Amino acid sequence: MTDPETRTAGAAATTPQETSLASSRNMPRATLNSGSNDNPGSNKNSGAESDAQKTRNITTLLFVGFAVNGVVTVILGPILPVLIARWGLNDSQAGAFFPAQFIGSWLGTIVSSTLIARRGYRLPIGIGYALLGLGVAGLTSHTVFAALAATFVFGFGYGMLTPGTNLYIAETGGARRASAVSLVNFTWGIGAVACPLLVSFALRGHHLSLFLWMITAAGSAVALALFLAPWDRKSGAAEDFTRSEDEDYRKIPHVGFILAALFFIYVGAETSTGGWVAALAKRIANGVGAGYSFAPTFFYSGLLVGRGLAPLVLRKVRENNLALMALGLAACGMLVIQKASTIPVLDVGVATAGLGLACIYPIYVAWLSHWYGERARKVGGVMFALASLGGAFAPWTVGFVSKQTGSLRIGLLVPLANVLTMIVLVYILRREIHP
């Protein structure tokens, strides 16, 4: 039997290495790993923070780019009188520019939806801005056919970038997706409002070609920035549907059909109103001066103000109720356009119509994201393609009706009919969607 002294001496004889090894065996595992980079929780939090910062950076780029997109989207309206005078076009021939733009947009939307599902958002949005700039440069061409082809190109670019931008903002917007989409379209409105003013100044200084090349440079810069910037992992991944088979969008399929109709009708109403009011203003003014080119500014100013106010209004009013009230206001504005005999009265009607239509498109995009969830990446391709077709069909219809009746005012009854139809469809849809 060993005495206490012997045991103490034996313990004292233990080497420092053995003491360190024994201590490490008794040390908690978390303490041993405290200096390691393999902590799953730490990596997960770090990755989430990194993705959040990337999302903020990309969102900022998309907001800036959408202002450029706004300029290009509406550019046909203020320069249409220039194109008519350059080649001696009638209303029906001039109306062909709108189908060229929006059929290109339709095809771009189809390609975009496929790329989004397979490659994420970066590729279609970046290519879209590059084509946007390229197409605008082509408007400096000396033949009407080359200008039509250029219009198709920037329309294709619009179709590539617009669905992805709206869906990306809706996906990352959470419960306030309608407000987020409204704000990004607010920046689009800044470009849309600035466009007629910039065109007017360019025409007065005989620098229209320089202005178009500046837009080309801006589109190319946005495209380059989007390709070089790091994107978060989710937005760069292919779609991953995890929703169950018995969800609401399968139980109530008619909601999808109504949403499709609303996208088709809305874009037709917006583009035909914004695209033709400058021509109507010129006829009211009997072609005197260049002030008629400012008429679209009032329309897009209404859109701009409405989309800026929408996030505030949506804090108090439900989306479906706001949509009905806004469509009623748009209809009133279009009735004023029908009765206007002076430029100031026309401008009031145009601004009212724009204010009424302002929140409608963001609400439709929010409903699409709310109803379909991540499937909106795929279903959205159908919706935005129909929207592009509506944008091609309605302005052409305005020109066709104007030629057949000899009255552009009668032609502008087309967007009014679109708005009245949307009121009926939204009233039906509000029973199913209650965001």
KAMOUR-V764142 format. One record per residue. RES is the residue in three letters. PHI is phi as a letter, one per 20 degrees, with the letter a starting at -180 (* if undefined). OMEGA is omega in radians with two decimals (* if undefined). NEAR is the number of other C-alpha atoms within 12 Angstrom. Layout:
res:phi:omega:near
RES:PHI:OMEGA:NEAR
RES:PHI:OMEGA:NEAR
//
This chain:
res:phi:omega:near
MET:*:-3.06:6
THR:e:-3.12:9
ASP:e:-3.11:9
PRO:g:-3.13:10
GLU:f:-3.14:11
THR:f:3.14:12
ARG:f:3.13:13
THR:f:3.13:12
ALA:f:3.14:12
GLY:f:3.14:13
ALA:f:-3.13:14
ALA:f:-3.11:13
ALA:e:3.14:13
THR:f:-3.09:15
THR:f:3.08:12
PRO:g:3.14:12
GLN:f:3.14:11
GLU:f:3.11:14
THR:f:3.13:15
SER:f:3.14:13
LEU:f:3.14:13
ALA:f:-3.14:13
SER:f:-3.13:15
SER:f:3.12:16
ARG:f:-3.12:13
ASN:e:-3.10:13
MET:f:3.12:14
PRO:g:-3.10:11
ARG:f:-3.13:14
ALA:f:3.13:13
THR:f:3.13:14
LEU:f:-3.05:16
ASN:e:-3.03:15
SER:f:-3.13:14
GLY:e:-3.07:11
SER:e:3.07:14
ASN:e:-3.06:13
ASP:e:3.14:14
ASN:f:-3.07:17
PRO:f:-3.12:13
GLY:f:3.13:12
SER:f:3.12:16
ASN:f:-3.12:14
LYS:f:3.13:14
ASN:f:3.12:13
SER:f:3.12:16
GLY:f:3.13:17
ALA:f:3.11:17
GLU:f:3.13:16
SER:f:3.11:18
ASP:f:3.13:23
ALA:f:3.11:21
GLN:f:3.10:19
LYS:f:3.11:24
THR:f:3.11:30
ARG:f:3.14:22
ASN:f:3.14:21
ILE:f:3.11:34
THR:f:3.10:38
THR:f:3.10:23
LEU:f:-3.13:34
LEU:f:3.09:44
PHE:f:3.13:33
VAL:f:-3.12:32
GLY:f:-3.10:43
PHE:f:3.02:42
ALA:f:3.06:34
VAL:f:3.11:47
ASN:g:3.12:49
GLY:f:3.11:39
VAL:f:-3.06:43
VAL:f:-3.08:53
THR:g:-3.02:50
VAL:d:-2.98:48
ILE:f:3.14:48
LEU:f:-3.11:48
GLY:g:-3.10:47
PRO:f:3.14:45
ILE:e:-3.13:43
LEU:g:3.09:39
PRO:g:3.10:36
VAL:f:3.13:30
LEU:f:3.11:32
ILE:f:-3.13:23
ALA:f:-3.08:17
ARG:f:-3.06:18
TRP:d:3.11:18
GLY:m:-3.07:16
LEU:e:2.96:19
ASN:e:-3.06:23
ASP:f:-3.12:33
SER:f:3.12:27
GLN:f:3.12:28
ALA:f:3.13:38
GLY:f:-3.14:40
ALA:f:3.12:36
PHE:f:-3.12:45
PHE:f:3.03:49
PRO:f:3.11:39
ALA:f:-3.13:36
GLN:f:-2.97:46
PHE:e:2.94:47
ILE:f:3.01:37
GLY:g:3.10:38
SER:f:3.13:42
TRP:f:3.12:42
LEU:f:3.09:35
GLY:f:3.12:43
THR:f:3.13:41
ILE:f:3.12:37
VAL:f:-3.12:34
SER:f:-3.10:43
SER:f:3.10:39
THR:f:-3.14:28
LEU:f:3.12:32
ILE:f:-3.12:41
ALA:f:-3.05:32
ARG:e:-3.00:21
ARG:c:-3.06:25
GLY:n:-2.97:30
TYR:e:-2.98:44
ARG:g:-3.01:42
LEU:f:-3.11:35
PRO:f:-3.13:40
ILE:f:3.13:49
GLY:f:3.10:39
ILE:f:-3.13:36
GLY:g:-3.14:48
TYR:f:3.10:51
ALA:f:3.13:38
LEU:f:3.09:40
LEU:g:3.13:52
GLY:f:-3.13:41
LEU:f:-3.12:36
GLY:f:3.14:39
VAL:f:3.10:48
ALA:g:-3.12:33
GLY:f:3.10:28
LEU:f:3.08:39
THR:e:-3.12:29
SER:f:-3.08:21
HIS:e:3.12:16
THR:c:-3.10:16
VAL:f:-3.13:26
PHE:f:3.09:21
ALA:f:3.10:20
ALA:f:3.08:32
LEU:f:3.11:33
ALA:f:3.11:30
ALA:f:3.09:34
THR:f:3.07:41
PHE:f:-3.09:37
VAL:f:-3.13:40
PHE:f:2.99:51
GLY:f:3.08:46
PHE:f:3.10:44
GLY:f:3.08:47
TYR:g:3.14:56
GLY:f:3.12:48
MET:f:-2.98:45
LEU:e:-2.99:50
THR:f:3.12:53
PRO:f:-3.12:53
GLY:f:3.13:48
THR:f:-3.13:52
ASN:f:-3.13:46
LEU:f:3.10:48
TYR:f:3.14:42
ILE:f:3.12:39
ALA:f:3.14:40
GLU:f:-3.08:34
THR:e:-3.09:30
GLY:e:3.11:26
GLY:m:-3.08:18
ALA:f:-3.13:20
ARG:d:-3.06:28
ARG:f:-3.14:33
ALA:f:3.10:45
SER:f:-3.14:39
ALA:f:3.12:36
VAL:f:3.10:46
SER:f:-3.12:43
LEU:f:3.12:41
VAL:f:3.05:43
ASN:f:2.98:47
PHE:f:3.10:41
THR:f:3.01:35
TRP:g:3.13:40
GLY:f:3.08:45
ILE:g:3.10:39
GLY:f:-3.12:34
ALA:f:3.11:43
VAL:f:-3.10:41
ALA:f:-3.02:34
CYS:g:-3.14:41
PRO:g:3.11:44
LEU:f:-3.14:33
LEU:f:3.10:34
VAL:f:3.14:41
SER:f:3.11:32
PHE:f:3.13:22
ALA:f:3.13:24
LEU:f:3.14:24
ARG:f:3.13:16
GLY:e:-3.12:13
HIS:l:-3.13:14
HIS:c:-3.10:17
LEU:f:3.14:29
SER:f:3.10:23
LEU:f:3.12:21
PHE:f:-3.14:32
LEU:f:3.12:34
TRP:f:3.08:24
MET:f:3.08:24
ILE:f:3.09:39
THR:g:3.13:31
ALA:f:-3.13:24
ALA:f:3.11:30
GLY:f:3.13:42
SER:f:3.14:31
ALA:f:3.12:26
VAL:f:3.12:36
ALA:f:-3.13:37
LEU:f:-3.14:23
ALA:f:-3.13:27
LEU:f:3.12:35
PHE:f:-3.08:24
LEU:e:-3.07:16
ALA:f:3.05:24
PRO:f:3.12:24
TRP:d:3.07:30
ASP:f:-3.02:26
ARG:f:-3.07:22
LYS:f:-3.09:26
SER:f:3.13:37
GLY:e:-3.08:29
ALA:e:3.06:21
ALA:f:-3.13:22
GLU:f:-3.13:26
ASP:c:-3.06:20
PHE:e:3.12:17
THR:d:-3.09:12
ARG:f:-3.08:17
SER:f:-3.05:14
GLU:f:-3.03:11
ASP:d:-3.07:11
GLU:f:-2.99:15
ASP:g:-3.07:19
TYR:f:3.05:27
ARG:e:-3.13:16
LYS:f:-3.06:14
ILE:c:-3.03:18
PRO:f:-3.08:18
HIS:f:3.07:19
VAL:f:3.12:27
GLY:f:3.13:30
PHE:f:3.14:21
ILE:f:3.09:31
LEU:f:3.12:42
ALA:f:3.12:34
ALA:f:-3.14:33
LEU:f:3.09:42
PHE:f:-3.13:41
PHE:f:-3.04:36
ILE:f:-3.06:43
TYR:f:-3.07:51
VAL:f:3.06:43
GLY:f:3.13:42
ALA:f:-3.10:49
GLU:f:-3.05:51
THR:f:-3.14:47
SER:f:3.09:51
THR:f:-3.13:57
GLY:f:-3.07:53
GLY:e:-3.02:49
TRP:d:-3.05:51
VAL:f:3.10:52
ALA:f:3.12:41
ALA:f:3.10:46
LEU:f:3.13:45
ALA:f:3.13:42
LYS:f:-3.13:30
ARG:f:3.08:27
ILE:f:-3.14:29
ALA:e:-3.12:22
ASN:l:3.06:16
GLY:m:-3.10:18
VAL:e:3.08:13
GLY:m:3.13:16
ALA:d:-3.10:27
GLY:f:-3.13:32
TYR:f:-3.10:37
SER:f:3.13:45
PHE:e:-3.08:39
ALA:g:3.10:45
PRO:f:3.13:53
THR:f:-3.13:43
PHE:f:3.11:41
PHE:f:-3.09:49
TYR:f:2.98:49
SER:f:3.07:39
GLY:f:3.07:39
LEU:f:-3.10:44
LEU:f:-3.12:37
VAL:f:-3.12:34
GLY:f:-3.13:40
ARG:f:3.04:38
GLY:f:-3.12:30
LEU:e:-3.04:25
ALA:g:3.13:40
PRO:g:3.11:30
LEU:f:-3.13:22
VAL:f:-3.10:22
LEU:f:3.03:28
ARG:f:-3.08:16
LYS:d:-3.02:12
VAL:c:3.11:18
ARG:f:-3.05:23
GLU:g:-3.07:38
ASN:f:3.09:32
ASN:f:3.11:27
LEU:f:3.14:36
ALA:f:3.14:41
LEU:f:3.14:31
MET:f:-3.11:28
ALA:f:3.11:37
LEU:f:3.07:42
GLY:f:3.10:31
LEU:f:3.11:32
ALA:f:3.11:43
ALA:f:3.11:38
CYS:f:3.11:29
GLY:f:-3.13:36
MET:f:3.04:45
LEU:f:3.08:29
VAL:f:3.09:28
ILE:g:-3.13:42
GLN:f:-3.06:33
LYS:e:-3.02:24
ALA:f:3.07:24
SER:d:3.08:21
THR:c:-3.12:22
ILE:f:3.14:32
PRO:f:3.12:22
VAL:f:3.09:23
LEU:g:-3.13:38
ASP:f:3.10:38
VAL:f:3.12:32
GLY:f:-3.13:36
VAL:f:3.14:47
ALA:f:3.12:39
THR:f:3.10:36
ALA:f:3.12:47
GLY:f:3.12:49
LEU:f:3.14:39
GLY:f:-3.11:41
LEU:e:-2.95:55
ALA:g:-3.01:45
CYS:e:-2.98:49
ILE:f:-3.11:47
TYR:f:3.07:45
PRO:g:3.12:45
ILE:f:3.12:47
TYR:f:3.11:50
VAL:f:3.11:47
ALA:f:3.09:39
TRP:f:3.11:44
LEU:g:3.13:42
SER:f:-3.13:39
HIS:f:-3.03:32
TRP:f:-3.04:33
TYR:d:-3.12:34
GLY:m:-3.12:32
GLU:f:3.07:29
ARG:f:3.11:29
ALA:f:3.09:37
ARG:f:-3.12:44
LYS:e:-3.13:33
VAL:f:3.14:34
GLY:g:3.10:44
GLY:g:3.11:38
VAL:f:-3.09:33
MET:f:-3.11:41
PHE:f:3.06:49
ALA:f:3.09:38
LEU:f:3.09:36
ALA:f:3.12:43
SER:f:3.09:47
LEU:f:3.08:39
GLY:f:3.10:37
GLY:f:3.09:46
ALA:e:-3.01:39
PHE:f:-3.02:36
ALA:f:3.12:41
PRO:f:3.08:47
TRP:f:3.13:38
THR:f:3.09:37
VAL:g:3.12:46
GLY:f:-3.14:41
PHE:f:3.14:27
VAL:f:3.11:23
SER:f:-3.14:28
LYS:f:-3.09:22
GLN:f:-3.09:16
THR:e:-3.09:18
GLY:m:-3.11:16
SER:b:3.08:21
LEU:f:3.10:35
ARG:f:3.11:34
ILE:f:3.08:27
GLY:g:-3.13:36
LEU:f:2.94:44
LEU:f:3.14:33
VAL:f:3.11:37
PRO:f:3.07:48
LEU:f:3.09:37
ALA:f:3.09:28
ASN:f:-3.11:39
VAL:f:3.13:44
LEU:f:3.09:29
THR:f:3.12:27
MET:f:3.11:40
ILE:g:3.13:34
VAL:f:-3.09:21
LEU:f:3.12:31
VAL:f:3.11:38
TYR:f:3.11:25
ILE:f:-3.04:22
LEU:f:-3.07:32
ARG:f:3.09:26
ARG:f:-3.08:15
GLU:d:-3.11:24
ILE:d:-3.11:30
HIS:c:-3.14:20
PRO:f:*:27
//
